[in-house]
Amino acid sequence: MAIRRSATKRQGLPSVVQLRLTPTPDQADALTAAVRVCNQAATVISRLAWQQRVFTVLNLHRLAYHPVRTQVVGLGAQAAIRAIARVAGAYANRRATKKRAHIFRPHGAIPYDARLMSWNRDARAVSLWTPRGRVTLPYTGRLEALKAIDTLPIGEADLICRRGIWLLQVAVTLPKPAVREPVNGFIGVDQGVANLAVTSDGVVLPGLALSGTISFNGHVRALRQRRHGQRRRLQKKGTPAARRVLRRLSGREHRMMTDLNHQISKYVVREAERTGRGIALEDLQGIRGRARAHRLQRRTLHSWAFAQQIAFTRYKAARAGIAFVLVDPAYTSQACPECGYVSRANRPARGRFSCTRCGLAGHADHIAARNIAARGVAGWAVVNQPHATGFPSARRDRESKPSASACGS
C-alpha cells in the first residue's frame, strides 16, 4: 500500500495573499514598463538557454547575465538575476516535453524579491523597482490579507496586471502548528466525476452540506456543459463581437471550480477538526495517463480538477494541525469494507456496490470513501511506527520530504 504523508517546511507553512495596488497614471506606465522589460529579458535568456542547452541557475547566470544586460535597455542587475532564476524554473520540470524555446508573454506576471521591493506597513504602501526608478504605491486588500502583511514574515511577490487592475500576490510564512494524533481515525474522501467528493460519513459534496449557489453535482455538470456549448458556438462564429464575449467569459468556469474545491476542502477539514480525525484522500497522480475514456468523455476527464482539490485540502489540514495522508487508490470501489473481498462483480452498476460474498450493499462512492478511510488509518500507523534503532528509517525520511504536489509551490 503506497502512503504519502503531507509534508511542509519546518520553519512554517507557505501561503499567498493578494493585494490591490492603486497607482497613478504615471506609476501605472512605470509598472507596465517594468513588466515588459522583465518579460523581454526572460525571453532573451530563454532563447539563449535553449540554444546552448544550459538550464541550471548557476551556469545560466554565467552564460546570460552580461548579454541580457546589454540587449535589454533599462534592465537592472537584480531584475536580471530574477529573470535568470525564472527561466531556470520554467525549464526545471518540463524540459523533456519542450519542443522549442519557452517564450514569456509581454504582459505576464513578474517576480519581485526583497531587493526589488520594500514595505511601509504603517502607511500601507510598497515601493517597487521599475526601469524609471522606484515607485511607492498604496495597497488595499481583504482584512485577512492586510493582517497577514502586518504580522507575518514576507517573502517574494508577483506583480500582475489583470484587465487594467494591478495586483501583488505576496508569499507569507504562517506558523506551523503541531499535527494532532487522529484519535478517532480518518475521514476518507472519494473523488469522482459524477460526484466531486463523497466522504466516508456518506455526505455528497457539493450538496446540502454546502451553502452556496451550486446546489448539487448535477447542477455542476449542467453548468459546465452549457458553457462548453457556448464557447464552441462563439469560437465557430469567429466575429469580433464573439471574441469580445469570449474574453468576457474567460476564466468563469475556472473560478467556479476553484470556489467549489475551496468549499469542499473547507468542509472536510472542519469536519475532521470537529471529530478529532485525520483526512485520507486517494493518490491520483498520473491518473490521466492511466485512465481510458471514450472520445466523448475525454473533455470531462481532462478538465477534472482533482489535483486542486487535493492541494486545497492538504494546506488547509496543515494549517489546522490535522493529519493528512494520500493512499493507494487501487480497487477502493471494488473492495468490501466489511469482509475485504475484492471483485469486479461487486460493482453491478456505476453507482452501486453489492458484495457477492457478505451481501453488503450501498452507494459505490460511499463504499470507496470507507475503504480510503481504513487505508488512511493503516498508512498513518505505518508512517509513525517507532524504529528499533531509535533513528527514522529511510522510508520515513523519504516521506518527510516535500513532494512535487505539495501545496504552496
Residue pairs with C-beta under 8 A, 6 or more apart in sequence:
1 327
1 328
1 375
1 378
1 379
1 382
2 283
2 327
2 328
3 325
3 326
3 327
3 328
3 375
3 379
3 380
3 382
3 383
3 399
4 283
4 325
4 326
4 399
4 403
5 324
5 325
5 326
5 379
5 380
5 383
5 399
5 400
6 314
6 317
6 318
6 323
6 324
6 325
6 406
7 399
7 400
7 401
7 402
7 403
7 406
8 14
8 176
8 318
8 402
8 406
8 408
9 176
9 402
10 176
11 173
11 176
12 153
12 173
12 174
12 175
12 176
13 173
13 174
13 175
13 176
13 315
13 318
13 319
13 408
14 155
14 171
14 172
14 173
14 174
14 407
14 408
14 409
15 148
15 171
15 172
15 173
15 174
15 315
15 319
15 408
16 169
16 170
16 171
16 172
16 408
17 141
17 142
17 144
17 145
17 148
17 149
17 169
17 170
17 172
18 141
18 142
18 145
18 167
18 168
18 169
18 170
19 126
19 139
19 140
19 141
19 145
19 146
19 149
19 167
19 168
19 169
19 170
20 139
20 140
20 141
20 165
20 166
20 167
20 168
21 31
21 126
21 137
21 138
21 139
21 166
21 167
21 168
22 137
22 138
22 139
22 140
22 166
23 30
23 31
23 135
23 137
23 166
27 135
27 137
28 166
30 130
30 131
30 132
30 133
30 135
31 128
31 130
31 135
31 159
31 161
31 166
32 107
32 161
33 74
33 130
33 131
33 132
34 79
34 110
34 128
34 129
34 130
34 131
34 159
35 106
35 107
35 108
35 110
35 159
35 161
36 106
36 107
37 72
37 73
37 74
37 75
37 79
37 131
38 75
38 79
38 82
38 83
38 110
39 104
39 105
39 106
39 107
39 108
39 110
40 72
40 106
41 68
41 72
41 75
41 79
41 80
41 83
42 83
42 86
42 87
42 104
43 103
43 104
44 64
44 67
44 68
44 71
44 72
45 60
45 64
45 68
45 83
45 84
45 87
46 87
46 90
46 91
46 101
46 102
46 103
46 104
47 101
48 54
48 63
48 64
48 67
48 68
49 55
49 60
49 63
49 64
49 87
49 88
49 91
49 101
50 98
50 100
50 101
50 102
51 101
52 63
54 60
54 63
55 88
55 91
55 92
55 95
56 88
57 84
57 85
57 88
60 84
60 87
60 88
61 81
61 84
64 84
64 87
65 80
65 81
65 84
68 75
68 80
68 83
68 84
69 75
69 77
69 80
72 80
73 131
74 131
74 132
75 83
75 131
76 116
76 129
76 131
78 113
78 115
78 116
78 129
79 116
79 129
82 110
82 111
82 112
82 113
82 116
85 111
86 104
86 111
87 102
90 102
90 104
91 98
91 102
93 404
107 161
109 158
109 159
109 160
109 169
110 158
110 159
111 156
111 157
111 158
111 159
112 128
112 129
112 156
112 157
112 158
112 159
112 168
113 156
114 156
116 128
116 129
117 126
117 127
117 128
117 129
117 157
118 126
118 127
119 125
119 126
119 127
119 149
119 154
120 126
120 127
120 136
121 149
121 150
123 138
124 138
124 139
124 140
124 146
125 136
125 137
125 138
125 139
126 136
126 137
126 139
126 168
127 134
127 135
127 136
127 137
128 134
128 135
128 137
128 159
137 166
139 168
140 146
141 149
148 172
149 170
149 172
152 172
152 173
152 174
153 172
153 173
154 170
154 171
154 172
155 170
155 171
155 172
155 173
156 170
156 171
157 168
157 169
157 170
157 171
158 168
158 169
159 166
159 167
159 168
160 166
160 167
160 168
160 169
161 167
174 319
176 318
177 319
177 320
177 321
178 321
179 321
179 322
179 323
180 276
180 321
180 322
180 323
181 323
182 272
182 276
182 277
182 278
182 322
182 323
182 377
182 380
183 276
184 275
184 276
184 277
185 277
185 278
185 373
185 376
185 377
186 200
186 277
186 278
186 279
186 280
186 323
186 325
186 372
186 373
186 374
186 376
186 377
186 380
187 199
187 200
187 201
187 268
187 271
187 272
187 275
187 277
187 278
187 279
187 280
187 373
188 199
188 200
188 280
188 281
188 368
188 369
188 370
188 371
188 372
188 373
188 374
188 375
188 376
189 197
189 198
189 199
189 200
189 268
189 279
189 280
189 281
189 313
189 369
189 372
190 197
190 198
190 199
190 282
190 332
190 333
190 365
190 366
190 368
190 369
190 372
191 197
191 281
191 282
191 284
191 306
191 309
191 310
192 198
192 365
193 300
193 301
193 304
194 217
194 221
194 350
194 351
194 365
195 204
195 205
195 217
195 365
196 205
196 206
196 217
196 220
196 260
196 261
196 264
196 309
197 204
197 205
197 264
197 268
197 309
198 204
198 205
198 363
198 365
198 366
198 368
198 369
199 205
199 268
199 271
199 369
200 366
200 369
200 370
200 372
200 373
201 271
202 363
202 366
203 209
203 267
203 271
204 216
204 217
204 365
205 263
205 264
205 267
205 268
206 212
206 214
206 215
206 216
206 217
206 219
206 220
206 260
206 263
206 264
207 215
207 216
207 217
209 267
210 263
210 264
210 267
212 259
212 260
212 263
214 220
214 223
214 256
214 260
220 260
223 253
223 256
224 253
224 300
224 303
227 249
227 252
227 253
228 299
230 249
231 246
231 249
234 242
234 243
234 245
234 246
234 249
235 242
235 246
257 305
257 308
258 305
258 308
261 305
261 308
261 309
261 312
262 312
264 309
264 312
264 313
265 309
265 312
265 313
265 316
266 316
268 279
268 313
269 279
269 313
269 316
269 317
269 320
269 322
271 277
272 278
272 279
272 317
272 320
272 322
273 320
273 322
277 322
278 317
278 322
278 323
278 324
278 325
278 376
278 380
279 313
279 317
279 322
279 323
279 324
279 325
279 376
280 324
280 325
280 326
280 327
280 372
280 373
280 375
280 376
280 377
280 379
281 310
281 313
281 324
281 325
281 326
281 327
281 372
282 326
282 327
282 328
282 329
282 332
282 372
283 326
283 327
283 328
283 329
284 306
284 307
284 310
284 329
285 307
285 405
287 306
287 329
288 301
288 302
291 301
293 300
293 301
307 405
310 326
310 405
311 405
311 406
311 407
312 407
313 324
314 324
314 406
314 407
315 407
315 408
317 323
317 324
318 324
318 407
323 380
325 376
325 379
325 380
325 383
327 372
327 375
327 376
327 379
328 375
329 372
331 342
332 368
332 371
332 372
332 375
333 347
333 353
333 364
333 365
333 367
333 368
333 371
334 342
334 343
334 344
334 346
334 347
335 341
335 342
335 346
335 371
336 342
336 346
336 355
336 357
336 358
336 360
336 367
337 360
337 367
337 370
337 371
337 374
338 355
338 358
338 360
339 355
339 357
339 358
339 360
341 355
341 356
341 357
341 358
343 356
343 357
345 356
346 353
346 354
346 355
346 356
347 353
347 364
348 354
350 364
351 363
351 364
351 365
352 361
352 363
352 364
353 360
353 361
353 362
353 363
353 364
353 366
353 367
354 360
354 361
355 361
360 367
383 396
383 399
387 393
387 396
392 400
402 409
